[in-house]
Amino acid sequence: MEIVVPPTETPYEKPTGERRGLIIVNTGNGKGKSTAAFGLAMRAHGRGKAVKIYQFMKVPSARFGEHRAFETLGVPIEGLGDGFSWKSKDLEHSAQLARDGWARARADILSGEFFMVTLDEVTYPLIYGWLDLADVLATLQARPSSVHVVLTGRDCPPEIVGLADTVTEMRAVKHAFDAGIPAQRGIED
């Protein structure tokens, strides 16, 4: 490890643009996409902002750690799907659930009622062709200027990456699962 001298002067100039709603994407094959989005939701909620979270692959009855925490805090979080595709018994039903969920998420984005709307794992129904990319792009562009939208999932379509204000790609360096260690409650869920 190399020791570095801490900066003593601000390493950037203060931006002069106006504040507005952002499109934030967390993508890539590394862990942390949803976790980072949930951290943003917590930060916004802590500032008294209205937040809504939609999870496109989780079932409505899911009781993962994030559901328990957000329910305790009064942050609405909704599972819209029936699990990942390899668990689905009917992919057309899964696609219809994604379309129905998108209609609800779209309405909330356009309503301006929420400071932040999180679309967790939305890239999967997009890349499977279950959601119309043009409609998602049009919705992101038409949203009220005060609404932040956070999108997560692997393989984010380049059109969304191009439209986004902030894109972070999580890169896997090492993962316990690859060493045969199963998912841990409180870490992976």
N, C-alpha and C positions, 0 to 999 in steps of 0.2 A: 504494500500500500504506500502510495506517495502522500506525504503530508503537504498540504497547501496553505497558503496564507489567506485568512478570511478577508473578503473585500471590505474596504472601509468607506467606499463611495458607492452610491446607487449605480448598479451596473446597467441601467436602462433609463430612457427618458419617459416621463409620465405621458400616457396616451392622452390625446386631446379630443378624441371622438365622443359621440354621445352614447350613453348606456342604452342598450336595447336587448331584447330577447335573443338568445344564442341557440344555434343548433350544435349540439355536442355529440360526438360519436366516440364510443369505446369499442374497438374491434381488435382482431388478431387472434392468434392461437394460444396466447398465454392466459393465465388465470388473472382475474381481477376486473373484468369488464363490468359485470353486474355490481360487484362490490363497490367499485368506484362510483357508479351511478347512484347506488343507495347512499353513499357518503354525501353526494351532492344533494340528494333529497333530504337527508338529515340536516344538512347545513341550511337549506332553504326553510325547512320547517322550523328550525331553531330561531330563524329570523322572523317567524310569524307569517311566512308565505304559504299560500295554498299549493299543495303538491298532490299529484295523482300518479300512481304507478300501475302500468299494465304489463303483465308478463304473458307473452304470446305462446310460450310452450308449457307453462305450468297449468295444472288443472285448477278449477275454481275452489276445490276443497283442500288445496295444498296448505300445509302447516309447517313450512320450513322456518328457520330462525328469523328470516327477514319478515315473514308474515306476522309472527308473534310479536316482534319488536314494533313494527309499524302499527299494528292494531292497538297495542298498548298506548302508543303515542297519538292515536287518532288520525293516522295518515292512511288514506284509502289505497289499498293494493289489491289488484284483481288478477287472478289467473284466468286466461282466456282460452287455453288449449286443452289438449288431452295427453300431454306428455310428448317426449321427443318421437320423431317419426318411426324409429325402430320399435317403439312400444305401441304404436297405433294399430288398431285392428281394422281401421277404415280410413285411408288417407284422404278420400274425398270429404269425409266428415271432419277430419282435422283441418282441411282447407276451408271448409265452410265456417268452422269455429274461428279461424283466423280472420276471415272476411267479416264475420259478425263483430268480432272484437275490434277490428280496425274501424268499423263504422262508429262504435262508441268512443274509441280513442280520438278519432278524427273530429267528432262533435265536440269533445272536451278541448282539443287543441284550438279549434276555431272559435269556441265560445268566449275565450279570454277570461274565463272564470279562474283559471289556474295560472300561477306564476311559473310552475314547472310541470311538464308532463313527461314521464319516463316511459319509453317503449322498450322494455327489456326483452331481449332475444328476438327482436322484430326482423333482424336480417334473415333468419331462417325461413319464415313464410314468404319473404321477398325472393330469396334465391331459389325457393322451390316453385315459384310462380303462383303461389296462392294469393298474393296481394299484387295489385297493379302498381308498379313502380311509378308510373306517370301520376297516378292519383296521390301517392305518398309525397312525391316531389311537389306537386301543386299545393297540397295541404301545408307542407312546410313553408312554402313561399307565401301562402295566403294568410298564415297565422297572424293574429294581432302582434304588433311590434313589441309588446311587453312579455310575450310568452316564450319561455325557454323550453326546448325539446331535447331530451337526451335519448339517444338510440344506442342499443348494444347488440352484440353478436358477432360471430366470425364472418369473414368474407363480405363485409359491407359493400354494397354496390358502389362502383366508382362515381356514379352520378350523385349519390348522397354525400360521399366524401368530398366531391367538388363543391357542393352547395354548403357544406358544414363550415362553421366558424372555427371550431376546435375539433381535431381528430387525434386520438391517441391509439396507437397500435400496441397492444400487449403482446410481448414476445416471450415465448416459453424458453427459459434457460435450463430449468430443471423442474421436474414435477414428481411428487411422491407417488402418484398413480403409476407412473412409468417404472417405478421400482417395485411395483406389486403391493403398494400400501393402499387399502381401500379408502373411499371418501370418509371424512371425519365429520360427525355432527358438530355444528358450530363453526366449521371451517368451510366446508363445501356446500352446506345448506343452511 
